[in-house]
Amino acid sequence: MASSKEYLDYILEQLSDTDDVTYRAMMGEYIIYYRGRVIGGIYDNRFLVKPTRSAAELMPGASAEIPYDGAKEMLLVENIEDRAFLKELFEKMYDELPVPKKRN
């Protein structure tokens, strides 16, 4: 099942206090970027983030979910109503995210 544009818009609104959040549509789902690095995505109307140490510490009971067949597990963000939490989550995860590879 593809994610809805309405759910994407809701998540982006919740992230509006966090600077430099962008997204890219990919095969009916949405990849979320923070300061140019992939931080997570929206898959089947679920907001998932990469399982970094910081994310696991901030969400100790988070459910590990598979975004799509063949993918690595990601952490389900359930506290999407708390904008301050989302901003803190993104800021703490940033340094643990891989730097994007340069395209030729």
Secondary structure as the mmCIF struct_conf table of DSSP 4:
data_model
#
loop_
_struct_conf.conf_type_id
_struct_conf.id
_struct_conf.beg_label_comp_id
_struct_conf.beg_label_asym_id
_struct_conf.beg_label_seq_id
_struct_conf.end_label_comp_id
_struct_conf.end_label_asym_id
_struct_conf.end_label_seq_id
HELX_LH_PP_P HELX_LH_PP_P1 ALA A 2 SER A 4
HELX_RH_AL_P HELX_RH_AL_P1 LYS A 5 GLN A 14
TURN_TY1_P TURN_TY1_P1 LEU A 15 ASP A 17
BEND BEND1 THR A 18 ASP A 20
STRN STRN1 VAL A 21 MET A 26
TURN_TY1_P TURN_TY1_P2 MET A 27 GLY A 28
STRN STRN2 GLU A 29 TYR A 34
TURN_TY1_P TURN_TY1_P3 ARG A 35 GLY A 36
STRN STRN3 ARG A 37 TYR A 43
TURN_TY1_P TURN_TY1_P4 ASP A 44 ASN A 45
STRN STRN4 ARG A 46 VAL A 49
HELX_RH_AL_P HELX_RH_AL_P2 ARG A 53 LEU A 58
BEND BEND2 MET A 59 MET A 59
TURN_TY1_P TURN_TY1_P5 PRO A 60 GLY A 61
HELX_LH_PP_P HELX_LH_PP_P2 ALA A 62 SER A 63
STRN STRN5 ALA A 64 GLU A 65
BEND BEND3 PRO A 67 TYR A 68
TURN_TY1_P TURN_TY1_P6 ASP A 69 GLY A 70
HELX_LH_PP_P HELX_LH_PP_P3 ALA A 71 GLU A 73
STRN STRN6 MET A 74 LEU A 76
TURN_TY1_P TURN_TY1_P7 ILE A 80 GLU A 81
HELX_RH_AL_P HELX_RH_AL_P3 ARG A 83 TYR A 94
TURN_TY1_P TURN_TY1_P8 ASP A 95 GLU A 96
BEND BEND4 LEU A 97 LEU A 97
HELX_LH_PP_P HELX_LH_PP_P4 PRO A 98 ARG A 103
#
